[in-house]
Amino acid sequence: MEIKEDQLINIHNFLPHREPMLMADYILELTKEKVVTSFEIKEDNVFVHNNEFVEAGLIENLAQTCSSILGQSFFENPEADTKVIGFITNIKKIELFGLPKTGDKIISKASLISQYENICNIFCETFNDDELLIRAEINLFIQEVKS
């Protein structure tokens, strides 16, 4: 998948996460039902152990990718100081096939299965080149926090 620099969307505009817990770099594609993100695995990442990005990191990457679908409605205005809370409510099924290494750039794809208000059910997969690393069905909850 070849993405031009001017097509990349900074994920900071759609997620409240910041370093060291930000596990996605860019949104490559985003609609109301689908999202594709990229993430480069760096040596100093909190989820890197023995030069591998461990399972917990892959799950967090999937959750952040998935939450971009639901989160886009909260972050439509990047200048607004919107605060949200979100979390995984359920992982219905998860399959792990491999772990990426430092220096790898992974691509995660998520598709909305269903949504009821601020809760959604999403199917997601992460790839390193053409190799499927992880596949899951996740339920997420996200809402704005009123100050």
Salt bridges, closest charged atoms under 4 A:
GLU29 OE2 - LYS34 NZ 3.10
GLU52 OE2 - LYS101 NZ 3.03
GLU60 OE2 - HIS17 NE2 3.61
ASP81 OD1 - LYS83 NZ 3.09
GLU95 OE1 - ARG135 NE 2.91
GLU125 OE2 - ARG135 NH1 3.73
GLU137 OE2 - LYS92 NZ 3.86
GLU144 OE1 - LYS146 NZ 3.80
